[in-house]
Amino acid sequence: MRRASWNKGLRCRKDYGPYAVPIAFVKSKVAVFILGDGVVDPEVRENLQKDDWLVLDFKASNVTDGEDQAVAIRAAVKENLKVLRKKKKK
């Protein structure tokens, strides 16, 4: 998924921050979790959202080449950047 996102022009960090976000798009504050059978810890999700992060989670069983997820991530990155810019202007 990181490679597919990279091919879409997105730059990310791996295991980022105190919550070790598996794939983090820092500037746009988008956190991506790839889940087996579990869910993102509700406390982690809540804390990230309090800090204006958008949390996306994908089931590992649904990820093949990551291309579909990269398209969704790109849209989320663009949208969250708009939201963050609006908040900054206020």
C-alpha distances in whole Angstrom, upper triangle without the diagonal:
4,5,5,6,8,10,11,13,11,12,11,12,11,14,16,19,22,19,17,14,11,9,12,12,16,18,17,17,14,13,10,11,9,13,15,18,19,18,18,21,23,25,21,20,24,24,21,22,25,24,23,19,17,15,13,12,10,12,10,13,11,8,9,7,4,7,9,7,6,10,11,9,11,14,14,14,17,19,19,20,23,24,24,26,29,29,30,32,34
4,6,5,6,9,10,11,9,8,7,9,9,12,13,17,20,18,15,13,10,7,10,10,13,16,15,15,13,12,10,11,11,15,17,21,21,20,19,22,24,25,21,20,24,23,20,22,25,23,22,18,17,16,14,14,13,15,13,16,15,12,12,10,8,10,12,10,8,12,13,10,12,15,15,14,17,19,18,19,22,23,23,25,27,28,28,31,33
4,5,5,6,9,10,9,9,10,12,12,15,17,20,23,22,19,16,13,11,13,13,16,18,18,18,16,16,13,15,14,18,20,23,24,23,22,25,27,28,25,24,27,27,24,25,28,26,25,21,20,19,17,17,16,17,15,18,16,13,12,9,8,9,12,11,9,12,14,12,13,16,17,16,18,21,21,21,24,26,25,27,30,30,30,33,35
4,5,5,7,9,9,10,11,14,14,17,19,22,25,23,20,18,15,12,14,13,17,18,17,18,16,16,13,15,14,18,20,23,24,23,22,26,27,29,25,24,27,27,24,25,28,26,24,21,19,18,16,16,14,16,15,17,15,11,11,7,6,6,9,8,6,9,11,10,10,14,15,14,16,19,19,20,22,24,24,26,28,29,30,32,34
4,5,5,7,5,7,8,11,13,16,16,20,23,21,19,16,13,10,11,10,14,14,14,15,12,13,11,14,14,18,20,23,23,22,21,24,25,27,23,22,25,25,21,22,25,23,21,18,16,16,14,15,14,17,16,18,16,13,13,11,8,8,10,8,5,8,10,8,7,11,12,11,13,16,16,16,19,21,21,22,25,26,26,28,31
4,5,5,5,6,8,11,12,16,16,20,23,22,20,17,15,11,12,11,14,15,15,16,14,15,14,16,17,20,23,26,26,25,24,27,28,29,25,24,27,27,23,24,27,24,23,20,19,19,17,18,17,20,19,21,19,16,16,13,11,11,13,12,9,11,13,11,10,14,15,13,15,18,18,17,20,22,22,23,26,27,27,29,32
4,5,7,9,12,15,16,20,20,24,27,26,23,20,18,15,16,14,17,17,17,19,17,18,17,19,19,22,25,28,28,27,26,29,31,32,28,27,30,30,26,27,30,28,26,23,21,21,19,20,19,21,20,22,20,16,15,12,11,9,12,12,9,10,14,12,11,14,16,14,16,19,20,19,22,24,24,25,28,29,29,31,34
4,6,9,11,15,17,20,20,23,27,25,23,20,18,15,15,13,16,16,15,17,15,17,16,18,19,22,25,28,28,27,25,28,30,31,27,26,28,28,24,25,28,26,23,20,19,19,17,19,18,21,20,22,20,17,16,13,11,9,11,11,7,8,11,10,7,11,13,11,12,15,17,16,18,21,21,22,24,26,26,28,30
4,7,10,14,16,20,19,22,26,25,23,20,18,15,14,12,14,13,13,16,15,17,16,19,20,24,27,30,30,28,26,29,30,31,27,26,28,28,24,24,27,24,22,20,19,20,18,20,20,23,23,25,23,19,20,16,14,13,15,14,10,11,13,11,9,12,14,11,12,15,16,15,17,20,20,20,23,25,24,26,29
4,7,10,13,16,15,18,22,21,19,16,15,11,10,8,10,10,10,12,11,13,13,16,17,21,24,27,27,25,23,25,27,27,24,22,25,24,20,21,23,21,19,16,15,16,15,17,18,21,21,23,21,18,19,16,13,13,14,12,9,11,12,9,7,11,11,9,10,14,14,13,16,18,17,18,21,22,22,24,27
4,7,10,14,13,16,19,19,17,14,13,10,9,7,9,9,10,12,11,12,13,16,17,21,24,27,26,25,22,25,26,26,22,22,24,23,19,21,23,20,19,16,16,16,16,18,19,21,21,24,22,19,20,17,15,15,17,15,11,14,15,11,10,14,14,11,13,16,15,14,17,19,18,19,22,23,22,25,27
4,7,10,9,12,16,15,13,11,10,6,5,5,7,9,10,10,9,10,10,13,15,18,21,24,23,22,19,21,23,23,19,19,21,20,16,18,21,18,17,14,14,14,14,15,16,19,19,22,21,18,19,17,14,15,17,14,12,14,15,11,11,15,13,11,14,16,15,14,18,19,18,19,23,22,22,25,27
4,7,6,9,13,13,10,8,8,6,5,6,7,10,12,11,11,10,10,12,14,18,20,24,22,21,18,20,22,21,18,18,20,19,16,18,20,17,17,14,15,15,15,16,17,20,19,22,22,19,21,19,16,18,19,16,15,18,17,14,15,18,16,14,17,19,17,17,21,21,19,21,24,24,23,27,28
4,5,9,12,11,8,7,5,5,6,9,10,14,15,13,12,10,10,11,12,15,18,21,20,19,16,18,20,20,16,17,20,19,16,19,21,19,19,16,16,15,15,15,16,18,17,20,20,17,19,18,16,18,20,16,15,19,18,15,17,20,18,16,20,21,19,20,23,23,22,24,27,26,26,30,31
4,7,9,8,4,5,4,6,7,11,11,15,16,14,13,10,10,10,12,14,17,20,18,17,14,15,18,17,14,15,18,16,14,17,19,17,18,15,16,14,15,15,16,18,17,21,21,19,21,20,18,21,22,18,18,21,20,17,19,22,19,18,22,23,20,21,25,24,22,25,28,26,26,30,31
4,7,7,5,5,7,7,6,9,9,12,14,11,11,9,11,11,14,16,19,22,20,18,15,16,18,17,13,14,16,14,12,15,17,14,15,13,14,13,15,15,17,20,19,23,23,21,23,22,20,22,23,19,18,21,20,17,18,21,18,16,20,21,18,19,22,22,19,22,25,23,23,27,28
4,5,5,7,10,10,9,11,10,13,14,12,12,10,13,13,16,18,21,23,21,19,15,15,17,15,11,13,15,12,10,14,15,12,14,12,15,14,16,17,20,22,22,26,26,24,27,26,23,25,26,22,21,24,23,19,21,23,20,18,21,22,19,19,23,22,19,22,24,22,22,26,27
4,6,8,11,13,12,15,13,16,17,14,15,12,14,14,17,18,21,23,20,18,14,13,15,13,10,12,14,11,10,14,14,13,15,13,16,15,17,18,21,22,23,26,27,26,28,28,25,28,28,24,24,27,25,22,24,25,22,21,24,24,21,22,25,23,21,24,26,24,24,28,28
4,6,9,11,11,14,13,17,17,13,13,10,12,11,14,15,18,19,16,14,11,10,12,10,7,10,12,9,9,12,14,12,15,12,14,12,14,14,17,19,19,23,24,22,25,26,23,25,25,21,22,24,22,19,22,23,20,19,23,23,20,21,24,23,21,24,26,24,24,28,28
4,6,9,9,13,12,16,17,14,13,10,11,10,12,14,16,19,16,15,12,12,15,13,10,12,15,13,11,15,17,15,17,14,15,13,14,14,16,18,18,21,22,20,23,23,20,23,24,20,20,23,21,18,21,23,20,19,23,23,20,21,25,24,22,25,27,26,26,30,30
4,6,6,10,10,14,14,11,10,6,7,7,10,12,15,17,15,13,10,11,14,13,10,10,13,12,10,13,15,14,14,11,12,10,11,11,13,15,15,19,19,18,20,20,17,20,20,16,16,19,18,15,17,19,16,15,19,20,17,18,22,21,19,23,25,23,24,27,28
4,7,10,12,15,15,13,11,8,6,6,8,10,13,16,15,13,11,13,16,16,13,13,16,16,13,16,19,17,17,14,14,11,11,10,12,13,13,16,17,15,17,17,14,17,18,14,14,18,16,14,16,19,16,16,20,20,18,20,23,23,22,25,27,26,26,30,31
4,7,9,13,12,11,8,6,5,7,9,12,15,18,17,15,13,16,18,18,14,14,17,16,13,16,18,17,16,12,12,10,10,10,11,14,14,17,17,14,16,16,13,15,16,12,11,15,14,11,13,15,13,12,16,17,16,17,20,20,19,22,24,24,24,27,29
4,6,9,9,7,6,5,6,9,12,15,18,21,19,17,14,16,18,17,14,13,16,15,11,13,16,14,13,10,10,10,10,12,14,17,17,20,20,17,20,18,15,17,17,14,13,15,14,11,12,15,12,10,14,15,13,14,17,17,16,18,21,20,20,24,25
4,6,6,6,5,6,8,12,14,18,21,24,22,20,17,19,20,20,16,15,18,16,13,14,16,14,12,9,10,11,11,14,15,19,19,22,21,19,21,19,16,17,17,14,12,14,13,9,10,12,10,8,11,13,10,11,14,15,13,15,18,18,18,21,23
4,6,5,7,8,11,14,17,20,24,26,24,22,18,20,20,20,16,16,17,15,12,13,15,12,11,9,11,12,14,16,18,22,22,26,24,22,24,23,19,20,21,18,16,17,16,13,13,15,13,10,13,14,11,10,14,14,12,14,17,16,16,19,21
4,6,8,11,14,17,20,23,27,29,27,24,21,23,23,22,19,18,19,17,14,15,16,13,11,10,12,14,15,18,21,24,25,28,27,24,26,24,21,21,22,19,17,18,17,13,13,14,12,9,11,12,10,8,12,12,10,11,14,14,13,16,19
4,6,9,12,16,19,22,25,27,25,23,20,21,21,21,18,16,17,16,13,13,14,12,9,8,9,11,13,16,18,22,23,26,24,23,25,23,20,20,19,16,15,15,14,11,10,11,9,6,8,9,6,5,9,9,8,10,13,13,13,16,18
4,6,10,13,17,19,23,25,23,20,16,18,18,17,14,13,14,13,9,9,11,9,7,5,6,9,11,14,17,20,22,25,23,22,24,23,20,20,20,17,15,16,15,11,12,13,10,8,10,11,7,8,11,10,9,12,14,13,14,17,18
4,7,10,13,16,20,22,20,17,14,16,16,17,13,11,14,13,9,10,13,11,9,6,5,6,7,11,13,17,18,21,20,18,21,20,16,17,16,13,12,13,11,8,10,11,7,6,10,10,7,9,12,12,11,14,16,16,17,20,21
4,7,10,13,16,18,16,14,11,13,14,14,11,9,12,12,8,10,13,11,10,7,6,5,6,8,11,14,16,19,18,16,19,19,15,17,17,13,13,15,12,9,12,13,10,10,13,13,11,13,16,15,14,18,20,19,20,23,24
4,7,10,13,16,14,12,10,13,14,15,12,11,14,14,11,13,16,15,14,10,9,6,5,6,8,11,12,15,14,13,16,16,12,14,14,10,10,13,11,8,12,13,10,11,15,15,13,15,18,18,18,21,23,22,23,26,27
4,6,10,12,11,9,7,10,13,14,11,10,14,15,12,14,17,17,16,13,11,8,6,5,6,9,9,13,13,12,15,16,13,16,15,11,13,15,13,11,15,16,14,15,18,18,17,19,22,21,21,24,26,25,26,29,30
4,7,10,10,9,9,12,15,17,14,13,17,18,16,17,21,21,20,16,14,11,9,6,5,6,6,9,10,9,12,13,11,14,14,10,13,15,14,12,16,18,16,17,20,21,20,22,25,24,24,27,29,28,30,33,34
4,6,6,6,8,11,14,16,14,13,17,18,17,18,22,22,22,18,16,12,10,7,6,5,5,8,10,10,14,16,14,17,16,13,16,18,16,16,19,20,18,20,23,23,22,25,27,26,26,30,31,30,32,35,36
4,6,8,10,13,16,18,17,17,20,22,20,22,25,25,25,22,20,16,14,10,9,6,5,7,10,11,14,16,15,19,18,16,18,21,19,19,22,24,22,23,27,27,26,28,31,30,30,34,35,34,36,39,39
4,7,10,13,15,18,17,17,20,22,21,22,25,26,26,23,21,17,15,12,10,7,8,9,11,13,16,19,18,21,20,18,21,23,21,21,25,25,23,25,29,28,27,30,32,31,32,35,36,35,37,40,40
4,7,9,11,14,14,13,16,18,18,19,22,23,23,20,19,15,14,10,11,9,10,12,14,15,19,21,19,22,21,18,21,23,21,20,24,25,22,24,27,27,25,28,31,29,29,33,34,32,34,38,38
4,6,8,11,11,10,13,15,15,16,18,20,20,17,15,12,11,8,10,9,11,13,14,16,19,22,19,22,20,17,20,22,19,18,22,22,20,21,25,24,22,25,27,25,26,30,30,29,31,34,34
4,6,8,7,7,10,12,11,12,15,16,17,14,13,9,9,8,10,11,13,16,16,17,20,22,19,22,21,17,19,21,18,17,21,21,18,19,23,22,20,23,25,23,23,27,28,26,28,31,31
4,5,5,6,9,10,11,12,14,16,17,15,14,11,13,11,14,14,16,19,20,20,24,26,23,26,24,21,23,25,22,20,24,24,21,22,25,24,21,24,27,24,24,28,28,26,28,32,31
4,5,5,6,9,10,10,12,14,15,14,14,11,13,12,15,16,19,21,22,22,26,28,25,27,25,22,24,25,22,21,24,24,20,22,25,23,20,24,25,23,23,26,27,24,27,30,29
4,5,5,6,9,10,11,13,14,13,14,12,15,15,18,19,21,24,25,25,29,30,27,29,28,24,26,27,24,22,25,25,21,22,25,24,21,24,26,23,22,26,26,24,25,29,28
4,5,5,6,9,10,11,13,11,12,10,12,13,16,17,19,22,23,23,26,27,24,26,25,21,23,24,21,19,22,23,19,19,23,22,19,21,23,21,20,24,25,22,24,27,27
4,6,5,6,9,10,11,9,9,7,10,10,14,16,18,21,21,21,25,26,22,24,23,19,20,22,19,17,20,20,16,17,20,19,16,19,21,18,18,22,22,20,22,25,25
4,5,5,6,9,10,9,10,9,13,14,17,19,22,25,24,25,28,29,26,28,26,22,23,25,21,20,22,22,18,19,21,19,16,19,21,18,17,21,21,19,21,24,23
4,5,5,7,9,9,11,10,14,15,19,21,23,26,26,26,29,30,26,28,27,23,24,25,22,20,23,22,19,19,22,20,17,19,21,18,17,20,21,18,20,23,22
4,5,5,7,5,8,7,11,13,17,19,21,25,24,23,27,27,23,25,24,20,21,22,19,17,19,19,15,15,18,17,13,15,18,15,14,18,19,16,18,21,21
4,5,5,5,6,7,11,13,17,20,22,25,24,24,28,28,24,25,24,20,21,22,18,16,18,18,14,14,17,15,12,14,16,13,12,16,16,14,16,19,19
4,5,7,10,11,15,17,21,24,26,29,28,28,31,31,28,29,27,24,24,25,22,20,22,21,17,17,19,17,14,16,17,14,13,16,16,13,15,18,17
4,6,9,11,15,17,21,24,26,29,28,27,31,30,27,28,27,23,23,24,21,19,20,20,16,15,17,16,12,14,16,13,11,14,15,12,13,17,16
4,7,9,13,16,20,23,25,28,27,26,29,29,25,26,24,21,21,21,18,16,17,16,13,12,14,12,9,10,12,9,8,11,12,10,11,15,15
4,6,10,13,16,19,21,24,23,22,25,25,21,22,21,18,17,18,16,13,15,14,11,10,13,12,8,10,13,11,10,13,14,13,14,18,18
4,7,10,13,17,19,22,20,20,23,23,19,20,18,15,15,15,12,10,12,12,8,9,11,10,7,10,12,10,11,14,15,14,16,19,19
4,7,10,13,16,19,17,17,20,21,17,18,17,13,14,15,12,10,13,13,9,11,14,13,11,14,16,14,14,18,19,18,20,23,23
4,7,10,13,15,14,13,17,17,14,15,13,10,11,12,9,8,11,12,9,11,14,13,12,15,17,16,17,20,21,21,22,25,26
4,7,9,12,11,11,15,16,13,15,13,10,12,14,11,10,14,14,12,14,17,16,16,19,21,20,20,24,25,24,26,29,29
4,6,9,7,7,11,13,10,12,11,8,11,13,10,11,14,15,13,15,18,18,18,21,23,22,23,26,27,27,29,32,33
4,5,5,7,11,13,11,14,13,10,14,16,14,14,18,18,17,19,22,22,22,25,27,26,27,30,31,31,33,36,36
4,5,5,8,11,10,13,13,11,14,16,15,15,19,20,19,21,24,24,24,26,29,28,29,32,33,33,35,38,38
4,6,8,11,11,14,13,12,16,18,17,17,21,22,21,23,26,26,26,29,31,31,32,35,36,36,38,40,41
4,6,10,9,11,10,9,13,14,13,15,18,19,18,21,23,23,24,26,28,28,29,32,33,34,36,38,39
4,6,6,9,8,7,10,12,12,13,16,17,17,19,22,22,23,25,27,27,28,31,33,33,34,37,38
4,6,8,9,9,11,13,14,15,17,19,20,21,23,24,25,27,29,30,31,33,35,35,37,39,41
4,5,8,9,9,12,13,14,15,18,19,19,22,23,24,25,28,29,30,32,34,34,35,38,40
4,6,5,6,9,10,10,12,14,15,16,18,20,20,22,24,25,26,28,30,31,32,34,36
4,5,5,6,9,10,11,13,14,15,17,19,20,21,23,25,26,27,29,30,31,33,35
4,5,5,7,9,10,11,13,14,16,17,19,20,22,23,25,26,28,29,31,32,34
4,5,5,6,9,10,10,12,14,15,16,18,20,21,22,24,26,27,28,30,32
4,5,5,6,9,10,10,12,14,15,16,18,20,21,22,24,25,26,29,30
4,5,5,6,9,10,11,12,14,16,17,19,20,22,23,25,26,28,30
4,5,5,6,9,10,11,12,14,16,17,18,20,21,23,24,26,28
4,5,5,6,9,10,10,12,14,15,16,18,20,21,22,24,26
4,5,5,6,9,10,11,13,14,15,17,19,20,21,23,25
4,5,5,6,9,10,11,12,14,16,17,19,20,22,23
4,5,5,6,8,10,10,12,14,15,16,18,20,21
4,6,5,6,9,10,10,12,14,15,16,18,20
4,6,5,7,9,10,11,13,15,16,17,19
4,5,5,6,9,10,11,13,14,16,17
4,5,5,6,9,10,11,12,14,16
4,5,5,6,9,10,10,12,15
4,5,5,6,9,10,11,13
4,5,5,6,9,10,11
4,5,5,6,9,10
4,5,5,6,9
4,5,5,7
4,5,5
4,6
4
